[in-house]
Amino acid sequence: MEAEAKRRRYVRLRSQLEDLLHATPDPIARMATIAALVHAKMPGFSWTGFYRVVGGDLIVGPYQGLVACQVLGRHTGVCWAAVDRGESVVVPDVHAFPGHIACDARSRSEIVVPVRDASGGVAAVLDIDSTRPGHFDETDREGLEPLARLVFAP
């Protein structure tokens, strides 16, 4: 998908989600809605979901796709890299990422976006995989970061 078309799609998704998420401030319900809509509307996403920071662990939250790893090993893999760095991580080739955790052997590329709570701490990550190498880019990062902020938006 060309960058401008992808940008427009993310703008539409944000608008749709802003309308839908007024129903409840509950972050789990919001994560479920975000995962479902993004997974359905973005081509090439093979797994779309959240890992929540719970007691120092990353525990799977709402998602769409094949069965996921329930708990991710501490401070290893792409999700923990996003938590530890406090920033989005775009990985064009997961096999080249040190410590990558392969919950689905078909995954070839990944993007992970931190989800910050009202105090600014990383409370979760939005994790998206693709079976296509190099599927994610800066347009995806720029489009997904505002969606991740909706989880704890007032």
Buried (B, 14 or more C-beta within 10 A) or exposed (E): BEEEEBBEBBEEBBEBBEEBBEEEEEBBBBBBBBBBBBBEBBEBBBBBBBBBBEEEEBBBBBBBBEEBBEEBEEEBBBBBBBBBEEBBBBBBEBEEBEEBBEBBEEBBBBBBBBBBEEEEEBBBBBBBBBBBEEBBBEBBBBBBBBBBBBBBBE
